[in-house]
């Protein structure tokens, strides 16, 4: 890459998946924010396999405006991997990750930068409210963060998504963590460094539909739980011990019936039930432990790349991004 990251101060990483409805508003607001920053900046859009016109709009923008970059992945690899692809390409001293749906207001970027200039290596954007979301989603999100905080051995900030700023040295450390099942906010929290936060009110989507349905939220929660807590393993242990304990109690009760010569007791039934129940409990215990470990190991040992880039635009310029005319409309 011709330009060194030292010539760029700020890198914005924005994953995109079928966001054609919101792009005109997003690009106008980004243009205003970029024009106010105190150093050269780039905005990297990572197209995570969009099927609408998002790729056409963003690729054309990256071709004509030196501040914008475009990465088109070969298919949908998921939000966390798209974030990773953008950060891998970022050249700035400070990297800001935000969503494209405008629920992460671009204007908050300046507050994140102000905290970074105070000497913080990681600056989280914490949500004070979640407008436009159902009660179910707000309740499950609240429960998720609280449970994760209790389960994890790492202090993961509550009510914080992927909207944050990280310093270049944090990104360099993060890129040494190649795991396949990624929970980026947990991985960043695990690194440590000096951290701070700013607060904002999360607004409802400006246009379009959510790209995080229930099954994707559940998958993200599972990655978080398995990657940053051993509680599922301990639950499997306690579940197996509970079943085994109940089997032993039941066996004791059957033995008492046998000793009392209960006429309803079928010969051979008691020993069969006790042995089967006990072995089922032990099997549940061992299967739970081994299964979780094997599943994660299987994903890691294949050593497949996290993502495949199909198209890149805006990365072959020899100079750092300079000021560009304001974006008034996107009609491509």
SULWOQUI-V354816 format. One record per backbone hydrogen bond with DSSP energy under -1.0 kcal/mol. NH is the residue of the N-H (numbers start at 0). CO is the residue of the C=O. If there is no record, write none. Layout:
nh=NH co=CO
nh=NH co=CO
This chain:
nh=6 co=3
nh=7 co=4
nh=8 co=39
nh=9 co=39
nh=10 co=93
nh=11 co=41
nh=12 co=95
nh=13 co=43
nh=15 co=45
nh=22 co=18
nh=25 co=21
nh=26 co=22
nh=27 co=23
nh=28 co=24
nh=29 co=25
nh=30 co=26
nh=31 co=27
nh=32 co=28
nh=33 co=29
nh=34 co=30
nh=35 co=32
nh=41 co=9
nh=42 co=66
nh=43 co=11
nh=44 co=68
nh=45 co=13
nh=46 co=70
nh=47 co=15
nh=48 co=46
nh=56 co=52
nh=57 co=53
nh=58 co=54
nh=59 co=55
nh=60 co=56
nh=61 co=57
nh=62 co=58
nh=63 co=59
nh=64 co=60
nh=67 co=64
nh=68 co=42
nh=69 co=312
nh=70 co=44
nh=71 co=310
nh=72 co=46
nh=73 co=307
nh=81 co=77
nh=82 co=78
nh=83 co=79
nh=84 co=80
nh=85 co=81
nh=86 co=82
nh=87 co=83
nh=88 co=84
nh=93 co=8
nh=94 co=165
nh=95 co=10
nh=96 co=163
nh=97 co=12
nh=107 co=104
nh=108 co=105
nh=111 co=107
nh=112 co=108
nh=113 co=109
nh=114 co=110
nh=115 co=111
nh=116 co=112
nh=118 co=115
nh=119 co=114
nh=120 co=193
nh=121 co=193
nh=122 co=164
nh=123 co=195
nh=124 co=162
nh=125 co=197
nh=126 co=158
nh=127 co=199
nh=130 co=201
nh=132 co=129
nh=137 co=133
nh=138 co=134
nh=139 co=135
nh=140 co=136
nh=141 co=137
nh=142 co=138
nh=143 co=139
nh=144 co=140
nh=145 co=141
nh=146 co=142
nh=147 co=143
nh=148 co=144
nh=149 co=145
nh=150 co=146
nh=151 co=147
nh=152 co=227
nh=155 co=153
nh=163 co=96
nh=164 co=122
nh=165 co=94
nh=166 co=120
nh=167 co=92
nh=170 co=166
nh=171 co=167
nh=172 co=168
nh=173 co=169
nh=174 co=170
nh=175 co=172
nh=176 co=173
nh=181 co=179
nh=186 co=182
nh=187 co=183
nh=188 co=184
nh=189 co=185
nh=190 co=186
nh=195 co=121
nh=197 co=123
nh=199 co=125
nh=201 co=128
nh=205 co=100
nh=216 co=212
nh=217 co=213
nh=218 co=214
nh=219 co=215
nh=220 co=216
nh=221 co=217
nh=222 co=218
nh=223 co=219
nh=224 co=220
nh=225 co=221
nh=226 co=222
nh=227 co=223
nh=233 co=229
nh=234 co=230
nh=235 co=231
nh=236 co=232
nh=237 co=233
nh=238 co=234
nh=239 co=235
nh=240 co=236
nh=241 co=237
nh=242 co=238
nh=243 co=239
nh=244 co=240
nh=245 co=241
nh=246 co=242
nh=247 co=243
nh=248 co=244
nh=249 co=245
nh=250 co=246
nh=251 co=247
nh=252 co=248
nh=253 co=249
nh=254 co=250
nh=255 co=251
nh=256 co=252
nh=257 co=253
nh=258 co=254
nh=259 co=255
nh=260 co=257
nh=261 co=256
nh=264 co=261
nh=268 co=265
nh=271 co=267
nh=272 co=268
nh=273 co=269
nh=274 co=270
nh=275 co=271
nh=276 co=272
nh=277 co=273
nh=278 co=274
nh=279 co=275
nh=280 co=276
nh=281 co=277
nh=282 co=278
nh=283 co=279
nh=284 co=280
nh=285 co=281
nh=286 co=282
nh=287 co=283
nh=288 co=284
nh=289 co=285
nh=290 co=286
nh=291 co=287
nh=292 co=288
nh=293 co=289
nh=294 co=290
nh=295 co=291
nh=296 co=292
nh=297 co=293
nh=298 co=294
nh=299 co=295
nh=300 co=296
nh=302 co=299
nh=309 co=71
nh=310 co=71
nh=312 co=69
